[in-house]
């Protein structure tokens, strides 16, 4: 596997270009030599002006066109959504060819993406489609809390329907395999309940008994150290304080809220279940500050560090 990482600069009108050049400027020469940017050079040059940085980009940018670019900062634009898609597509193809070891994605705007005719719910669904997978899993990783989601960008009603025993089992397996890969000998996994208090023996619904309990039993039969369902109002506290290495969240907000509370600037979005590795920032395009030079690149640095570990095959 290549130890080169590829950073896609995200929506050209958002903060992605700025945080990308800030991260590159902070790298040492050796790390910079093991990095490619998939984006538009003229936009990145504008980001250098916005951030008052001086940086040579000629050797590390895979320069891809933007219709009418560079585009104005902070404006929703289907041309930006189309460009962001093509940055990602090119990086994925290079990862599949072994030219880069991990893709690191700066934020995209889902509305711009869909206005451009690329109908995905976000990066995870797009990456699954580009690599020919039926689905992928979103893991949010921080130092003290890691969460993997059974579903993400769907309505709550759809999320409950999607939480089948088979999907929950697949999520447990994906999380267990990934934690083993990064150095956990026997990951301790907790599965959050769907209903308040896991349904309280059917008083608040039977979904936990019908959908979650069978999945946990099947995972335990495979030798996975997993417990659940555990009430979601306590399981994250227990995991944060060392009781579990990973929590399986049943839907988007159930997993995102605790992570963003305890690790807003440092949590890394990791895609599992794909034939390539991908990490990402866990924030949006921030159109309100795009082009001002105010964007914080701390989260991108965390995503890059995680990507380097995956590309190098080292344990954390």
Phi and psi in degrees as GROMACS dihedral restraints (atoms count N, CA, C in turn):
[ dihedral_restraints ]
;  ai    aj    ak    al  type     phi  dphi    fc
    3     4     5     6     1   -68.6    20    10
    4     5     6     7     1   144.5    20    10
    6     7     8     9     1   -94.4    20    10
    7     8     9    10     1     9.5    20    10
    9    10    11    12     1   -83.3    20    10
   10    11    12    13     1   136.8    20    10
   12    13    14    15     1  -107.3    20    10
   13    14    15    16     1   150.6    20    10
   15    16    17    18     1  -117.0    20    10
   16    17    18    19     1   122.4    20    10
   18    19    20    21     1  -100.6    20    10
   19    20    21    22     1   120.2    20    10
   21    22    23    24     1   -88.3    20    10
   22    23    24    25     1   132.3    20    10
   24    25    26    27     1   -79.4    20    10
   25    26    27    28     1    -2.7    20    10
   27    28    29    30     1    79.7    20    10
   28    29    30    31     1  -162.1    20    10
   30    31    32    33     1   -62.2    20    10
   31    32    33    34     1   124.4    20    10
   33    34    35    36     1   -63.4    20    10
   34    35    36    37     1   -19.4    20    10
   36    37    38    39     1   -93.3    20    10
   37    38    39    40     1    -4.0    20    10
   39    40    41    42     1   -99.4    20    10
   40    41    42    43     1  -161.5    20    10
   42    43    44    45     1   -84.9    20    10
   43    44    45    46     1    -4.5    20    10
   45    46    47    48     1   -53.3    20    10
   46    47    48    49     1   -49.4    20    10
   48    49    50    51     1   -58.9    20    10
   49    50    51    52     1   -38.8    20    10
   51    52    53    54     1   -67.2    20    10
   52    53    54    55     1   -48.2    20    10
   54    55    56    57     1   -68.6    20    10
   55    56    57    58     1   -28.2    20    10
   57    58    59    60     1   -65.9    20    10
   58    59    60    61     1   -48.8    20    10
   60    61    62    63     1   -68.8    20    10
   61    62    63    64     1   -33.0    20    10
   63    64    65    66     1   -62.9    20    10
   64    65    66    67     1   -43.2    20    10
   66    67    68    69     1   -65.6    20    10
   67    68    69    70     1   -42.5    20    10
   69    70    71    72     1   -64.1    20    10
   70    71    72    73     1   -41.9    20    10
   72    73    74    75     1   -62.8    20    10
   73    74    75    76     1   -28.6    20    10
   75    76    77    78     1   -83.5    20    10
   76    77    78    79     1   -14.1    20    10
   78    79    80    81     1   -73.5    20    10
   79    80    81    82     1   150.4    20    10
   81    82    83    84     1   -75.3    20    10
   82    83    84    85     1   169.6    20    10
   84    85    86    87     1   -60.7    20    10
   85    86    87    88     1   -39.5    20    10
   87    88    89    90     1   -65.3    20    10
   88    89    90    91     1   -44.8    20    10
   90    91    92    93     1   -67.6    20    10
   91    92    93    94     1   -38.2    20    10
   93    94    95    96     1   -63.3    20    10
   94    95    96    97     1   -34.9    20    10
   96    97    98    99     1   -69.1    20    10
   97    98    99   100     1   -17.8    20    10
   99   100   101   102     1  -106.2    20    10
  100   101   102   103     1    31.8    20    10
  102   103   104   105     1  -137.7    20    10
  103   104   105   106     1   138.8    20    10
  105   106   107   108     1  -124.3    20    10
  106   107   108   109     1   145.6    20    10
  108   109   110   111     1  -107.9    20    10
  109   110   111   112     1   126.7    20    10
  111   112   113   114     1  -100.6    20    10
  112   113   114   115     1   106.7    20    10
  114   115   116   117     1  -175.2    20    10
  115   116   117   118     1  -152.3    20    10
  117   118   119   120     1  -119.2    20    10
  118   119   120   121     1   121.6    20    10
  120   121   122   123     1   -64.0    20    10
  121   122   123   124     1   -40.0    20    10
  123   124   125   126     1   -61.5    20    10
  124   125   126   127     1   -39.1    20    10
  126   127   128   129     1   -66.3    20    10
  127   128   129   130     1   -41.1    20    10
  129   130   131   132     1   -64.9    20    10
  130   131   132   133     1   -36.4    20    10
  132   133   134   135     1   -63.4    20    10
  133   134   135   136     1   -40.0    20    10
  135   136   137   138     1   -62.6    20    10
  136   137   138   139     1   -36.7    20    10
  138   139   140   141     1   -66.3    20    10
  139   140   141   142     1   -34.4    20    10
  141   142   143   144     1   -63.0    20    10
  142   143   144   145     1   -40.4    20    10
  144   145   146   147     1   -63.7    20    10
  145   146   147   148     1   -44.4    20    10
  147   148   149   150     1   -63.1    20    10
  148   149   150   151     1   -32.1    20    10
  150   151   152   153     1   -99.8    20    10
  151   152   153   154     1     2.0    20    10
  153   154   155   156     1    57.5    20    10
  154   155   156   157     1    38.7    20    10
  156   157   158   159     1  -106.7    20    10
  157   158   159   160     1   150.5    20    10
  159   160   161   162     1  -117.4    20    10
  160   161   162   163     1   118.1    20    10
  162   163   164   165     1  -154.2    20    10
  163   164   165   166     1   131.2    20    10
  165   166   167   168     1   -82.0    20    10
  166   167   168   169     1   122.2    20    10
  168   169   170   171     1  -107.0    20    10
  169   170   171   172     1    -7.5    20    10
  171   172   173   174     1   -60.4    20    10
  172   173   174   175     1   -29.3    20    10
  174   175   176   177     1   -90.7    20    10
  175   176   177   178     1   -11.1    20    10
  177   178   179   180     1  -121.8    20    10
  178   179   180   181     1    -5.3    20    10
  180   181   182   183     1   -96.4    20    10
  181   182   183   184     1   127.3    20    10
  183   184   185   186     1   -87.7    20    10
  184   185   186   187     1    98.6    20    10
  186   187   188   189     1   -81.4    20    10
  187   188   189   190     1   115.5    20    10
  189   190   191   192     1  -119.7    20    10
  190   191   192   193     1   144.7    20    10
  192   193   194   195     1   -76.0    20    10
  193   194   195   196     1   156.5    20    10
  195   196   197   198     1  -127.8    20    10
  196   197   198   199     1   125.7    20    10
  198   199   200   201     1   -59.1    20    10
  199   200   201   202     1   120.9    20    10
  201   202   203   204     1    74.1    20    10
  202   203   204   205     1     8.6    20    10
  204   205   206   207     1   -79.9    20    10
  205   206   207   208     1   165.4    20    10
  207   208   209   210     1   -66.3    20    10
  208   209   210   211     1   145.6    20    10
  210   211   212   213     1   -91.7    20    10
  211   212   213   214     1   158.3    20    10
  213   214   215   216     1   -62.0    20    10
  214   215   216   217     1   144.7    20    10
  216   217   218   219     1   -68.8    20    10
  217   218   219   220     1   146.7    20    10
  219   220   221   222     1    73.5    20    10
  220   221   222   223     1    15.8    20    10
  222   223   224   225     1  -116.9    20    10
  223   224   225   226     1   129.1    20    10
  225   226   227   228     1   -63.3    20    10
  226   227   228   229     1   127.2    20    10
  228   229   230   231     1  -151.5    20    10
  229   230   231   232     1   123.5    20    10
  231   232   233   234     1   -60.6    20    10
  232   233   234   235     1   -26.8    20    10
  234   235   236   237     1   -64.8    20    10
  235   236   237   238     1   -34.3    20    10
  237   238   239   240     1   -68.9    20    10
  238   239   240   241     1   -40.8    20    10
  240   241   242   243     1   -63.1    20    10
  241   242   243   244     1   -39.7    20    10
  243   244   245   246     1   -66.0    20    10
  244   245   246   247     1   -43.1    20    10
  246   247   248   249     1   -63.4    20    10
  247   248   249   250     1   -43.5    20    10
  249   250   251   252     1   -59.3    20    10
  250   251   252   253     1   -40.4    20    10
  252   253   254   255     1   -60.3    20    10
  253   254   255   256     1   -45.2    20    10
  255   256   257   258     1   -70.8    20    10
  256   257   258   259     1   -29.5    20    10
  258   259   260   261     1   -61.1    20    10
  259   260   261   262     1   -46.1    20    10
  261   262   263   264     1   -67.8    20    10
  262   263   264   265     1   -44.4    20    10
  264   265   266   267     1   -56.8    20    10
  265   266   267   268     1   -45.6    20    10
  267   268   269   270     1   -64.9    20    10
  268   269   270   271     1   -41.2    20    10
  270   271   272   273     1   -64.0    20    10
  271   272   273   274     1   -40.4    20    10
  273   274   275   276     1   -61.8    20    10
  274   275   276   277     1   -44.8    20    10
  276   277   278   279     1   -62.9    20    10
  277   278   279   280     1   -38.9    20    10
  279   280   281   282     1   -69.2    20    10
  280   281   282   283     1   -34.3    20    10
  282   283   284   285     1   -67.4    20    10
  283   284   285   286     1   -41.2    20    10
  285   286   287   288     1   -62.8    20    10
  286   287   288   289     1   -32.9    20    10
  288   289   290   291     1   -82.6    20    10
  289   290   291   292     1    -2.2    20    10
  291   292   293   294     1    81.8    20    10
  292   293   294   295     1    11.2    20    10
  294   295   296   297     1   -79.4    20    10
  295   296   297   298     1   -26.5    20    10
  297   298   299   300     1  -130.9    20    10
  298   299   300   301     1   151.4    20    10
  300   301   302   303     1   -93.3    20    10
  301   302   303   304     1   -19.2    20    10
  303   304   305   306     1  -159.0    20    10
  304   305   306   307     1   142.6    20    10
  306   307   308   309     1   -98.2    20    10
  307   308   309   310     1   130.8    20    10
  309   310   311   312     1  -114.8    20    10
  310   311   312   313     1   122.4    20    10
  312   313   314   315     1  -107.9    20    10
  313   314   315   316     1   128.5    20    10
  315   316   317   318     1   -80.6    20    10
  316   317   318   319     1   167.0    20    10
  318   319   320   321     1   -69.9    20    10
  319   320   321   322     1   144.6    20    10
  321   322   323   324     1  -113.9    20    10
  322   323   324   325     1   164.5    20    10
  324   325   326   327     1  -107.2    20    10
  325   326   327   328     1   117.5    20    10
  327   328   329   330     1   -63.9    20    10
  328   329   330   331     1   -35.1    20    10
  330   331   332   333     1   -67.1    20    10
  331   332   333   334     1   -43.9    20    10
  333   334   335   336     1   -63.2    20    10
  334   335   336   337     1   -39.6    20    10
  336   337   338   339     1   -60.3    20    10
  337   338   339   340     1   -47.0    20    10
  339   340   341   342     1   -72.2    20    10
  340   341   342   343     1   -33.9    20    10
  342   343   344   345     1   -62.3    20    10
  343   344   345   346     1   -28.3    20    10
  345   346   347   348     1   -82.5    20    10
  346   347   348   349     1    -0.7    20    10
  348   349   350   351     1    92.4    20    10
  349   350   351   352     1     9.6    20    10
  351   352   353   354     1  -103.4    20    10
  352   353   354   355     1    96.1    20    10
  354   355   356   357     1   -92.3    20    10
  355   356   357   358     1    84.7    20    10
  357   358   359   360     1  -129.1    20    10
  358   359   360   361     1   157.3    20    10
  360   361   362   363     1   -85.1    20    10
  361   362   363   364     1     0.5    20    10
  363   364   365   366     1   149.8    20    10
  364   365   366   367     1  -168.6    20    10
  366   367   368   369     1   -59.3    20    10
  367   368   369   370     1   -44.8    20    10
  369   370   371   372     1   -62.2    20    10
  370   371   372   373     1   -47.0    20    10
  372   373   374   375     1   -65.6    20    10
  373   374   375   376     1   -38.0    20    10
  375   376   377   378     1   -63.5    20    10
  376   377   378   379     1   -44.9    20    10
  378   379   380   381     1   -65.3    20    10
  379   380   381   382     1   -37.5    20    10
  381   382   383   384     1   -61.6    20    10
  382   383   384   385     1   -45.6    20    10
  384   385   386   387     1   -64.6    20    10
  385   386   387   388     1   -43.1    20    10
  387   388   389   390     1   -65.6    20    10
  388   389   390   391     1   -28.6    20    10
  390   391   392   393     1  -101.8    20    10
  391   392   393   394     1     6.8    20    10
  393   394   395   396     1    76.4    20    10
  394   395   396   397     1    23.5    20    10
  396   397   398   399     1  -100.0    20    10
  397   398   399   400     1   147.9    20    10
  399   400   401   402     1   -68.5    20    10
  400   401   402   403     1   -33.6    20    10
  402   403   404   405     1  -162.2    20    10
  403   404   405   406     1   171.1    20    10
  405   406   407   408     1  -140.9    20    10
  406   407   408   409     1   175.6    20    10
  408   409   410   411     1  -122.6    20    10
  409   410   411   412     1   140.5    20    10
  411   412   413   414     1   -99.9    20    10
  412   413   414   415     1   121.1    20    10
  414   415   416   417     1  -113.8    20    10
  415   416   417   418     1   129.7    20    10
  417   418   419   420     1  -105.1    20    10
  418   419   420   421     1   119.9    20    10
  420   421   422   423     1  -116.7    20    10
  421   422   423   424     1   126.2    20    10
  423   424   425   426     1  -131.3    20    10
  424   425   426   427     1   176.4    20    10
  426   427   428   429     1   -62.2    20    10
  427   428   429   430     1   -42.1    20    10
  429   430   431   432     1  -109.4    20    10
  430   431   432   433     1    -7.8    20    10
  432   433   434   435     1  -145.5    20    10
  433   434   435   436     1   128.7    20    10
  435   436   437   438     1  -127.3    20    10
  436   437   438   439     1   135.4    20    10
  438   439   440   441     1  -134.6    20    10
  439   440   441   442     1   132.5    20    10
  441   442   443   444     1  -116.9    20    10
  442   443   444   445     1   143.2    20    10
  444   445   446   447     1  -107.5    20    10
  445   446   447   448     1   136.2    20    10
  447   448   449   450     1   -70.1    20    10
  448   449   450   451     1   -39.6    20    10
  450   451   452   453     1  -144.4    20    10
  451   452   453   454     1   163.9    20    10
  453   454   455   456     1  -129.7    20    10
  454   455   456   457     1   -88.3    20    10
  456   457   458   459     1   -88.6    20    10
  457   458   459   460     1    67.8    20    10
  459   460   461   462     1  -139.6    20    10
  460   461   462   463     1   165.4    20    10
  462   463   464   465     1   -64.5    20    10
  463   464   465   466     1   159.2    20    10
  465   466   467   468     1   -61.1    20    10
  466   467   468   469     1   -39.6    20    10
  468   469   470   471     1   -61.6    20    10
  469   470   471   472     1   -44.3    20    10
  471   472   473   474     1   -66.7    20    10
  472   473   474   475     1   -37.3    20    10
  474   475   476   477     1   -60.4    20    10
  475   476   477   478     1   -41.6    20    10
  477   478   479   480     1   -65.5    20    10
  478   479   480   481     1   -39.4    20    10
  480   481   482   483     1   -66.0    20    10
  481   482   483   484     1   -35.0    20    10
  483   484   485   486     1   -74.9    20    10
  484   485   486   487     1   -17.6    20    10
  486   487   488   489     1   -78.5    20    10
  487   488   489   490     1    60.7    20    10
  489   490   491   492     1   -77.5    20    10
  490   491   492   493     1   159.6    20    10
  492   493   494   495     1   -55.3    20    10
  493   494   495   496     1   -37.2    20    10
  495   496   497   498     1   -67.7    20    10
  496   497   498   499     1   -42.4    20    10
  498   499   500   501     1   -69.2    20    10
  499   500   501   502     1   -40.7    20    10
  501   502   503   504     1   -63.7    20    10
  502   503   504   505     1   -42.4    20    10
  504   505   506   507     1   -61.3    20    10
  505   506   507   508     1   -44.1    20    10
  507   508   509   510     1   -61.7    20    10
  508   509   510   511     1   -37.0    20    10
  510   511   512   513     1   -66.5    20    10
  511   512   513   514     1   -44.1    20    10
  513   514   515   516     1   -59.0    20    10
  514   515   516   517     1   -46.4    20    10
  516   517   518   519     1   -60.5    20    10
  517   518   519   520     1   -45.4    20    10
  519   520   521   522     1   -61.8    20    10
  520   521   522   523     1   -44.0    20    10
  522   523   524   525     1   -65.9    20    10
  523   524   525   526     1   -41.3    20    10
  525   526   527   528     1   -62.8    20    10
  526   527   528   529     1   -45.1    20    10
  528   529   530   531     1   -62.6    20    10
  529   530   531   532     1   -41.3    20    10
  531   532   533   534     1   -67.8    20    10
  532   533   534   535     1   -43.8    20    10
  534   535   536   537     1   -64.3    20    10
  535   536   537   538     1   -36.1    20    10
  537   538   539   540     1   -62.5    20    10
  538   539   540   541     1   -39.4    20    10
  540   541   542   543     1   -62.3    20    10
  541   542   543   544     1   -36.2    20    10
  543   544   545   546     1   -95.9    20    10
  544   545   546   547     1    12.7    20    10
  546   547   548   549     1   117.6    20    10
  547   548   549   550     1     1.0    20    10
  549   550   551   552     1   -87.8    20    10
  550   551   552   553     1   115.6    20    10
  552   553   554   555     1   -64.3    20    10
  553   554   555   556     1   -47.7    20    10
  555   556   557   558     1  -136.3    20    10
  556   557   558   559     1    87.9    20    10
  558   559   560   561     1   -59.0    20    10
  559   560   561   562     1   138.1    20    10
  561   562   563   564     1   -98.9    20    10
  562   563   564   565     1   113.9    20    10
  564   565   566   567     1  -115.4    20    10
  565   566   567   568     1   136.5    20    10
  567   568   569   570     1  -115.6    20    10
  568   569   570   571     1   140.4    20    10
  570   571   572   573     1  -109.5    20    10
  571   572   573   574     1   119.4    20    10
  573   574   575   576     1   -71.1    20    10
  574   575   576   577     1   146.6    20    10
  576   577   578   579     1   -74.7    20    10
  577   578   579   580     1   162.3    20    10
  579   580   581   582     1   -84.8    20    10
  580   581   582   583     1   -47.9    20    10
  582   583   584   585     1   -96.6    20    10
  583   584   585   586     1   163.6    20    10
  585   586   587   588     1   -55.1    20    10
  586   587   588   589     1   132.1    20    10
  588   589   590   591     1    56.1    20    10
  589   590   591   592     1    29.6    20    10
  591   592   593   594     1    57.8    20    10
  592   593   594   595     1    30.0    20    10
  594   595   596   597     1    91.1    20    10
  595   596   597   598     1   -10.9    20    10
  597   598   599   600     1    48.5    20    10
  598   599   600   601     1    56.5    20    10
  600   601   602   603     1    57.2    20    10
  601   602   603   604     1    37.3    20    10
  603   604   605   606     1    94.6    20    10
  604   605   606   607     1    -8.1    20    10
  606   607   608   609     1   -65.7    20    10
  607   608   609   610     1   -33.3    20    10
  609   610   611   612     1  -115.4    20    10
  610   611   612   613     1    26.9    20    10
  612   613   614   615     1   116.7    20    10
  613   614   615   616     1   154.8    20    10
  615   616   617   618     1  -106.2    20    10
  616   617   618   619     1     4.9    20    10
  618   619   620   621     1   -59.4    20    10
  619   620   621   622     1   -38.6    20    10
  621   622   623   624     1   -64.2    20    10
  622   623   624   625     1   -42.1    20    10
  624   625   626   627     1   -69.0    20    10
  625   626   627   628     1   -37.2    20    10
  627   628   629   630     1   -86.7    20    10
  628   629   630   631     1   -34.3    20    10
  630   631   632   633     1  -106.8    20    10
  631   632   633   634     1   -40.4    20    10
  633   634   635   636     1   -87.7    20    10
  634   635   636   637     1   -46.6    20    10
  636   637   638   639     1   -56.0    20    10
  637   638   639   640     1   -46.3    20    10
  639   640   641   642     1   -62.9    20    10
  640   641   642   643     1   -36.4    20    10
  642   643   644   645     1   -64.2    20    10
  643   644   645   646     1   -44.6    20    10
  645   646   647   648     1   -64.2    20    10
  646   647   648   649     1   -40.6    20    10
  648   649   650   651     1   -62.8    20    10
  649   650   651   652     1   -40.7    20    10
  651   652   653   654     1   -67.2    20    10
  652   653   654   655     1   -39.1    20    10
  654   655   656   657     1   -66.1    20    10
  655   656   657   658     1   -41.2    20    10
  657   658   659   660     1   -64.3    20    10
  658   659   660   661     1   -35.6    20    10
  660   661   662   663     1   -65.1    20    10
  661   662   663   664     1   -23.8    20    10
  663   664   665   666     1   -86.3    20    10
  664   665   666   667     1     0.9    20    10
  666   667   668   669     1    91.9    20    10
  667   668   669   670     1     9.1    20    10
  669   670   671   672     1   -82.4    20    10
  670   671   672   673     1   135.6    20    10
  672   673   674   675     1   -82.3    20    10
  673   674   675   676     1    90.3    20    10
  675   676   677   678     1  -135.7    20    10
  676   677   678   679     1   143.4    20    10
  678   679   680   681     1  -127.7    20    10
  679   680   681   682     1   150.0    20    10
  681   682   683   684     1   151.6    20    10
  682   683   684   685     1   172.4    20    10
  684   685   686   687     1   -72.7    20    10
  685   686   687   688     1   144.9    20    10
  687   688   689   690     1  -118.0    20    10
  688   689   690   691     1   136.8    20    10
  690   691   692   693     1   -54.3    20    10
  691   692   693   694     1   131.4    20    10
  693   694   695   696     1   -66.1    20    10
  694   695   696   697     1   -18.3    20    10
  696   697   698   699     1   -79.5    20    10
  697   698   699   700     1    -6.1    20    10
  699   700   701   702     1  -125.3    20    10
  700   701   702   703     1   -23.2    20    10
  702   703   704   705     1   -66.3    20    10
  703   704   705   706     1   -34.8    20    10
  705   706   707   708     1   -71.6    20    10
  706   707   708   709     1   -36.2    20    10
  708   709   710   711     1   -61.2    20    10
  709   710   711   712     1   -43.8    20    10
  711   712   713   714     1   -63.9    20    10
  712   713   714   715     1   -42.3    20    10
  714   715   716   717     1   -67.4    20    10
  715   716   717   718     1   -42.8    20    10
  717   718   719   720     1   -60.5    20    10
  718   719   720   721     1   -31.3    20    10
  720   721   722   723     1   -94.8    20    10
  721   722   723   724     1    16.0    20    10
  723   724   725   726     1    99.6    20    10
  724   725   726   727     1     2.7    20    10
  726   727   728   729     1   -76.1    20    10
  727   728   729   730     1   -27.0    20    10
  729   730   731   732     1  -140.3    20    10
  730   731   732   733     1   153.7    20    10
  732   733   734   735     1   -89.8    20    10
  733   734   735   736     1   -21.6    20    10
  735   736   737   738     1  -153.7    20    10
  736   737   738   739     1   140.5    20    10
  738   739   740   741     1  -113.9    20    10
  739   740   741   742     1   133.4    20    10
  741   742   743   744     1   -91.2    20    10
  742   743   744   745     1   112.5    20    10
  744   745   746   747     1   -91.5    20    10
  745   746   747   748     1   143.4    20    10
  747   748   749   750     1   -82.2    20    10
  748   749   750   751     1   -23.1    20    10
  750   751   752   753     1  -156.1    20    10
  751   752   753   754     1   173.5    20    10
  753   754   755   756     1   -51.8    20    10
  754   755   756   757     1   -62.9    20    10
  756   757   758   759     1   -68.4    20    10
  757   758   759   760     1   -29.3    20    10
  759   760   761   762     1   -61.4    20    10
  760   761   762   763     1   -31.6    20    10
  762   763   764   765     1   -96.0    20    10
  763   764   765   766     1   -35.8    20    10
  765   766   767   768     1   -72.3    20    10
  766   767   768   769     1   -38.1    20    10
  768   769   770   771     1   -60.5    20    10
  769   770   771   772     1   -51.1    20    10
  771   772   773   774     1   -64.2    20    10
  772   773   774   775     1   -37.6    20    10
  774   775   776   777     1   -63.8    20    10
  775   776   777   778     1   -44.7    20    10
  777   778   779   780     1   -71.3    20    10
  778   779   780   781     1   -21.8    20    10
  780   781   782   783     1   -72.3    20    10
  781   782   783   784     1   -42.9    20    10
  783   784   785   786     1   -98.5    20    10
  784   785   786   787     1   -16.1    20    10
  786   787   788   789     1  -148.5    20    10
  787   788   789   790     1    51.1    20    10
  789   790   791   792     1   -59.4    20    10
  790   791   792   793     1   -40.4    20    10
  792   793   794   795     1   -95.7    20    10
  793   794   795   796     1    -7.0    20    10
  795   796   797   798     1  -122.2    20    10
  796   797   798   799     1   -11.2    20    10
  798   799   800   801     1   -68.9    20    10
  799   800   801   802     1   140.0    20    10
  801   802   803   804     1  -112.2    20    10
  802   803   804   805     1   134.0    20    10
  804   805   806   807     1   -88.7    20    10
  805   806   807   808     1   122.1    20    10
  807   808   809   810     1  -121.6    20    10
  808   809   810   811     1   129.5    20    10
  810   811   812   813     1   -91.3    20    10
  811   812   813   814     1   127.3    20    10
  813   814   815   816     1  -115.3    20    10
  814   815   816   817     1   158.1    20    10
  816   817   818   819     1    86.6    20    10
  817   818   819   820     1    12.3    20    10
  819   820   821   822     1  -109.8    20    10
  820   821   822   823     1   159.9    20    10
  822   823   824   825     1   -78.3    20    10
  823   824   825   826     1    -2.8    20    10
  825   826   827   828     1  -125.6    20    10
  826   827   828   829     1   163.9    20    10
  828   829   830   831     1   -96.7    20    10
  829   830   831   832     1   142.5    20    10
  831   832   833   834     1  -148.5    20    10
  832   833   834   835     1   132.6    20    10
  834   835   836   837     1  -122.8    20    10
  835   836   837   838     1   165.3    20    10
  837   838   839   840     1  -157.5    20    10
  838   839   840   841     1   159.3    20    10
  840   841   842   843     1   -65.7    20    10
  841   842   843   844     1   159.8    20    10
  843   844   845   846     1  -114.0    20    10
  844   845   846   847     1    47.8    20    10
  846   847   848   849     1  -147.0    20    10
  847   848   849   850     1   173.1    20    10
  849   850   851   852     1   -97.0    20    10
  850   851   852   853     1  -165.7    20    10
  852   853   854   855     1   -79.7    20    10
  853   854   855   856     1   -15.2    20    10
  855   856   857   858     1    48.3    20    10
  856   857   858   859     1    55.8    20    10
  858   859   860   861     1   -55.4    20    10
  859   860   861   862     1   -28.2    20    10
  861   862   863   864     1   -66.8    20    10
  862   863   864   865     1   -22.8    20    10
  864   865   866   867     1  -118.7    20    10
  865   866   867   868     1     3.0    20    10
  867   868   869   870     1   -60.2    20    10
  868   869   870   871     1   134.6    20    10
  870   871   872   873     1    84.3    20    10
  871   872   873   874     1    -2.5    20    10
  873   874   875   876     1   -92.1    20    10
  874   875   876   877     1   -12.2    20    10
  876   877   878   879     1    80.5    20    10
  877   878   879   880     1     8.8    20    10
  879   880   881   882     1   -92.5    20    10
  880   881   882   883     1   -12.4    20    10
  882   883   884   885     1   -62.8    20    10
  883   884   885   886     1   136.9    20    10
  885   886   887   888     1   -92.1    20    10
  886   887   888   889     1   128.7    20    10
  888   889   890   891     1  -100.7    20    10
  889   890   891   892     1    14.3    20    10
  891   892   893   894     1   -57.3    20    10
  892   893   894   895     1   -45.7    20    10
  894   895   896   897     1   -64.8    20    10
  895   896   897   898     1   -37.7    20    10
  897   898   899   900     1   -65.7    20    10
  898   899   900   901     1   -38.1    20    10
  900   901   902   903     1   -59.7    20    10
  901   902   903   904     1   -39.6    20    10
  903   904   905   906     1   -65.1    20    10
  904   905   906   907     1   -42.5    20    10
  906   907   908   909     1   -64.5    20    10
  907   908   909   910     1   -37.7    20    10
  909   910   911   912     1   -66.3    20    10
  910   911   912   913     1   -43.6    20    10
  912   913   914   915     1   -62.2    20    10
  913   914   915   916     1   -41.9    20    10
  915   916   917   918     1   -64.3    20    10
  916   917   918   919     1   -41.5    20    10
  918   919   920   921     1   -63.4    20    10
  919   920   921   922     1   -38.9    20    10
  921   922   923   924     1   -64.1    20    10
  922   923   924   925     1   -36.8    20    10
  924   925   926   927     1   -64.6    20    10
  925   926   927   928     1   -42.1    20    10
  927   928   929   930     1   -67.4    20    10
  928   929   930   931     1   -42.7    20    10
  930   931   932   933     1   -66.7    20    10
  931   932   933   934     1   -32.4    20    10
  933   934   935   936     1   -85.7    20    10
  934   935   936   937     1   -10.6    20    10
  936   937   938   939     1    72.1    20    10
  937   938   939   940     1    23.1    20    10
  939   940   941   942     1   -96.8    20    10
  940   941   942   943     1   157.4    20    10
  942   943   944   945     1   -91.7    20    10
  943   944   945   946     1   150.9    20    10
